[in-house]
Amino acid sequence: MTDSGHRSGMVALLGRPNAGKSTLLNQMVGTKVAIVSDKPQTTRHRILGVLTRPEGQVVFVDTPGVHRPHYRMNKRMMDTTRHVLADVDVVALLIDATESLGGGTKYTLSLLNEVGTPVILLLNKIDKLKKEKLLPLIDTLSGEYDFAEIIPISALRGDNCELFFNASLKRLPESEPLYPEDALTNRTVRFLVAELVREQLLHRTRDELPYTTAVTVEDWEEGEGKRATTRISATILVDRDSQKGMVIGKGGRMLRAVGTASRKEIEKLLDQHVFLDLRVKVRAGWRENEPILDKLEIET
């Protein structure tokens, strides 16, 4: 315990796919540390976002969206979520307030039976919800679990995110910061670059492709000086030959579009000119391949 009353700890962001966890993480940290897409299962990793203020440090942990796993990759994702729930000081359950409560929500609520820490319920996307629907939703969910607090928010606009920060901070233990004051995330730049490429793939592909693609950074040649160019070679993995053709596109148009958009985002991240070389490889069954999952940093 510290003499100053400074608090530090970890807050898990739990929820179904598309509940808005990554959007909230970026909103709380004030910068982009997690990719965002309207495709389910966008988040595959445990990603930390660190928010440090004089009164305390909150480490938000973005987790893969809660779903029933069908592949080894998805099993790893759900194992990661359960491990996070066991290790944090507070759990924040995000629920999309605009969607009807169904079996997926019930399944997510059942995970709270494994939690021994305070749970804050965040009803997200209130900017898209009719006001008369909010109170009945709160009444319904308050009967499902003994939540420490229930806070309606808009992760996209930042509405009530300050309330969420304060609700989290006061439930953390008094301690020194867990991370340096200037830290924003636990992920490497190479990881973030691979994720930025995958984000552009998610924005441009449909059907099953978002679930069967992954990105690895193979080579990185650092540029020196302000006008230097960093050269990055990355590989897009797909499951079948037909998917390779879809990623490349007619005359290579899709791959060029992904590469151009990715390069612009990477240059913002690195604050440097970037030459990005993208290649597509077929690795049948990669979601069941342990060495590939290890390379993709999908934790067990």
Secondary structure as the mmCIF struct_conf table of DSSP 4:
data_model
#
loop_
_struct_conf.conf_type_id
_struct_conf.id
_struct_conf.beg_label_comp_id
_struct_conf.beg_label_asym_id
_struct_conf.beg_label_seq_id
_struct_conf.end_label_comp_id
_struct_conf.end_label_asym_id
_struct_conf.end_label_seq_id
BEND BEND1 ASP A 3 SER A 4
STRN STRN1 ARG A 7 GLY A 15
BEND BEND2 ARG A 16 ARG A 16
TURN_TY1_P TURN_TY1_P1 PRO A 17 ASN A 18
BEND BEND3 ALA A 19 GLY A 20
HELX_RH_AL_P HELX_RH_AL_P1 LYS A 21 VAL A 29
TURN_TY1_P TURN_TY1_P2 GLY A 30 GLY A 30
BEND BEND4 THR A 31 THR A 31
BEND BEND5 ALA A 34 ALA A 34
BEND BEND6 ASP A 38 LYS A 39
TURN_TY1_P TURN_TY1_P3 PRO A 40 GLN A 41
BEND BEND7 HIS A 45 HIS A 45
STRN STRN2 ILE A 47 ARG A 53
TURN_TY1_P TURN_TY1_P4 PRO A 54 GLU A 55
STRN STRN3 GLY A 56 ASP A 62
HELX_LH_PP_P HELX_LH_PP_P1 PRO A 64 VAL A 66
BEND BEND8 TYR A 71 TYR A 71
HELX_RH_AL_P HELX_RH_AL_P2 ARG A 72 ASP A 87
BEND BEND9 ASP A 89 ASP A 89
STRN STRN4 VAL A 90 ASP A 96
TURN_TY1_P TURN_TY1_P5 ALA A 97 THR A 98
BEND BEND10 GLU A 99 GLU A 99
HELX_LH_PP_P HELX_LH_PP_P2 SER A 100 LEU A 101
HELX_RH_AL_P HELX_RH_AL_P3 GLY A 103 LEU A 111
HELX_RH_3T_P HELX_RH_3T_P1 LEU A 112 GLU A 114
BEND BEND11 THR A 117 THR A 117
STRN STRN5 VAL A 119 ASN A 124
HELX_RH_3T_P HELX_RH_3T_P2 ILE A 126 LYS A 128
BEND BEND12 LEU A 129 LEU A 129
HELX_RH_3T_P HELX_RH_3T_P3 LYS A 131 LYS A 133
HELX_RH_AL_P HELX_RH_AL_P4 LEU A 134 SER A 142
TURN_TY1_P TURN_TY1_P6 GLY A 143 GLU A 144
BEND BEND13 TYR A 145 TYR A 145
BEND BEND14 ALA A 148 ALA A 148
STRN STRN6 GLU A 149 PRO A 152
STRN STRN7 SER A 154 SER A 154
TURN_TY1_P TURN_TY1_P7 ALA A 155 GLY A 158
STRN STRN8 ASP A 159 ASP A 159
TURN_TY1_P TURN_TY1_P8 ASN A 160 ASN A 160
HELX_RH_AL_P HELX_RH_AL_P5 CYS A 161 LEU A 169
TURN_TY1_P TURN_TY1_P9 LYS A 170 ARG A 171
BEND BEND15 LEU A 172 LEU A 172
HELX_LH_PP_P HELX_LH_PP_P3 PRO A 173 PRO A 173
STRN STRN9 GLU A 174 GLU A 174
BEND BEND16 LEU A 178 TYR A 179
TURN_TY1_P TURN_TY1_P10 GLU A 181 ASP A 182
BEND BEND17 ASN A 186 ARG A 187
HELX_RH_AL_P HELX_RH_AL_P6 VAL A 189 ARG A 204
TURN_TY1_P TURN_TY1_P11 ASP A 207 GLU A 208
HELX_RH_AL_P HELX_RH_AL_P7 LEU A 209 THR A 212
STRN STRN10 ALA A 214 GLU A 221
BEND BEND18 GLY A 225 GLY A 225
TURN_TY1_P TURN_TY1_P12 LYS A 226 ARG A 227
STRN STRN11 THR A 229 VAL A 238
BEND BEND19 ASP A 239 ARG A 240
HELX_RH_AL_P HELX_RH_AL_P8 ASP A 241 ILE A 248
HELX_RH_3T_P HELX_RH_3T_P4 LYS A 250 GLY A 252
HELX_RH_AL_P HELX_RH_AL_P9 ARG A 253 LEU A 270
TURN_TY1_P TURN_TY1_P13 ASP A 271 ASP A 271
BEND BEND20 GLN A 272 GLN A 272
STRN STRN12 HIS A 273 VAL A 282
TURN_TY1_P TURN_TY1_P14 ALA A 284 GLY A 285
HELX_RH_3T_P HELX_RH_3T_P5 TRP A 286 GLU A 288
HELX_RH_AL_P HELX_RH_AL_P10 GLU A 290 LYS A 295
TURN_TY1_P TURN_TY1_P15 LEU A 296 GLU A 297
#
